[in-house]
Amino acid sequence: MNNSQNFPVVMLPGFLCDPRLWGEVQKSLHLEGEVHLVDFKHCKSLQDMVGQLEKMDSPRFHIVGFSMGGYIAQLFATQFPERVVSLTLVAVNVGALSEREQASRLKLAGMLANVQYKGMNEKEALRFIHSSSAQNPHVVQTIVEMSRSYTSEMYITQMHATLHRQNLSDKVAQLSFPVLIVAGKDDQVVRLPALQSLHEDVPRSKMLILENCGHYVPLEKPNELAKALNEFVNNQEA
């Protein structure tokens, strides 16, 4: 009997996100293992973020990471592969941030050092999602409300913690457990070709491309993502 379903599933949010990101996905999950929703909001460093996984009671578990959370998932998986049953990367950045992107983030962080961050407004949120998702108030409002729960200090700390990212593609390719890569076809933050390249580089990977979907996959396509997780997680060998 395949009992891998009994392993917990740990879900990691992205930058300026929190457990609300997974709300609709969780409603459609049918897994025997317990689901843990991690919040990085109060972490003070990259090691604090990885530490959220290190202190999990279960010796082994499935990891699902969205965007920045996908980077943390890769970092943990390459450091502690013996603790990972499977890895799901949702709209995750591939490789290190460019110097231009780093400079842009540092500039914004410098501005926020002197003013209070007030979160995204609806217009800003629309830049990250597909036009069809813009018609769904739940998608837009959740993005806005999650971001508004961050202070300037939280924003700056989280940004600095993940600014100098390693390119972990080669290390992920050497892992022995299965990897699921999920992409929004119309994601303007993480371009589809980058994720397709990652899929080609990782021998034990599967890929799911979601049509009419931008960057916020868990909010834009929760049912489709949950279905993919149900199939992927429940079909792993213990």
N, C-alpha and C positions, 0 to 999 in steps of 0.2 A: 504493500500500500504506500502510495506517495503521501508522506506526512509533512512535506515542506511548507504546506499552507499554515502549519501551526507556528511557524516562525513569525515574529512581529514584523510589521512594515513601518518604517520610519520615514516620514515625509518632511522634506526641508523646503522652506520658502525662499523666495528671491529677495533682492534688494528692495527695501521699503515695503516689504510684505510681512504678513504674519499668518497664523493658522487659519484665518478666514479665507485665505486663498483656496483651501482644499474643501470648503464646506459642501459644495454641490457634488464634488467628486466623491467624497466620503459617503454620501447618501446612496450611491449606486455601487459601492464596493461590496463584494461578497467573498470575504476572506475569512479563514478560520483563525488566523493569527491576529493579535491585537494591533490596532493602528495607533501610532504615536505621532502627534503633530508638534514639531519643534518650532520654537520661536527664538530667533537670533537677536531680537531687539535690544536686549540688555547685555549682550556679549561685548567685551572690551577689546578683543583681539581675534585674530584668525585662529589662534590656538584655543580660545574659548569656544569658538564655533565648532571646531573639530571635537572639542571636549564634550559637547552635547551628545555626540555619538559614542565617544569612548566610555561614558558613564552609564550607558544603557545596561540594564540588568541582564538581558538575554545575551548569551555568548555569541549568537549569530542572528542575523536579521536581514531582511530586504531593505534596500534604500531607494527612495524616490526623491530626486532633487530637481527643483525648478530654477532655471536661470542661475543666479549666484549660488543658490542651494545646490545646483548641479555641480558646481566647482568644488564646494565643500564635500559633496558626496564622492567625487573623484579623488580628492585629497585623502579622505579617510580610507577609501577602498584601496588605494595604492600603498598606504601605510599599514593597514590592518586587513589584508585580503582574507585572512583566515576567519574573520568575523562577518563576512559578507556572503549572503546566499545568492542575491542577484542585485543588479544595479540598473535603475531606470533614470535616464537623463532627459529632462523635458526642456526644450528651448534653451539649451546650455551654450554659453560662449565657448568656442573652440580656440585654444591657444591663449597666449598672453595678450593683454590689452596693448593697443598701439600707443606710441608716445603721444600722439595727438589726443587720443581718448584719455590717457592719463592726465595730460595737461588740462584738458577740459574739465575733468572731475576735480582736479586740485583747485582750479580757478573758482568753481562753484563752492567748494568746501571753504575756501578762503572768504568768500562773501558771506557764507552762513555763520562764520565765526563771530560776526558782528550783529547778526539779526536772527530772529527766531524763525525757524523753518515752519511753514504753515501747510505743507503738503501740496499735492497736485490739485489743480482745478479740473473741471470736466474737459475743457479744451485740451489740456496737456495730456490727460488720460487717453483721449482719442488717437493720439499719435502712435500709441502702442498696440492698438487692436484693429481688427478687420472692420470694414465699414458696416457689415451686417451685425457685428457685435455692438456697434454704437447705438443700435436700436433697442438694446437690452439694458434697462436701467440698473439691473442688479450688477452687471459686469462693470459698468462705469462707476457706480457708487461704491462698490467694494474696493476698486483700485484707489479711488479718492480717499475713502475712509481709512484704509490701511496706511496710506502715506501720511495722513494727517495725525496718525497716532505716534508719529516719530517726532522727536525734538531735534534741534540742530545738533546737539551733542551726539545723539544716536545716529543721525545721518552721517556726520563726519567720521565717527568711529567705525561704522560699518563700511563706509567707502574706503577708508585708509586700510582696513583689515584685508581687503581683497583687491587692492590697487595693483600690487606687483604679483600678478598671477603667473604661475608656471604653466608651461605647455605640457600637459599630462597625457597627451594622446598616445605617445609611445608606451608609457607605463600602463595605461588602460588596455592597450592592445595585448599586453602580456598577461593580463589577468585570466584566470581559468574559469570564472563563473560567467553566466550569461548576462548580456547587456542589452537593454531596450532603449533605443534613441527615438524620441518623439519630437516632431517638428511641425510648426505651423507653416503652411505653404507660403503665406503672405507676411511672415514675420519680418519686420523692418529692423529689428535689433540684432537678431541672429539669422543670418541669411541661410537659406536652404542648402546651397552648395557646400557650405562649411560643414553642416551636419551630415550631408551625404558623403563627404570625404572622410569624416570620422567613422561613419558606418563601414566604409570600404577598408579602413585601416584596422578595425577591431574585428578579428575573425569570428568571435562568438556573439556578434551583435545582430539584432533585428532592428528594423526601422519602420516607423509609422509616420506617414505624412498626412496631416489633417487639412482638408480643403477649407477655403474661406475662413482662415484662422490666422490671427496675428501672433503677438508675442505671449500674451497672457493665456496660454493654452488651458490651464486648469479652470479658468473662469469662462473662457469662450467655448470650449468643447468638453465640458465635464463628463457628460455621459459617454462620449467616445473614448476619453482618457480612462475612465473607470472600467469600461469594457476591456480595453487593452491590458490594464493592470490585472484584472480578474483572470484573464487568459494567461498572461505571462507569469504572474506570481504563482498561480495554482498549478502550473504545469512544470515547475522546477523540481528537479530531483533533490531530495534531502541530503 
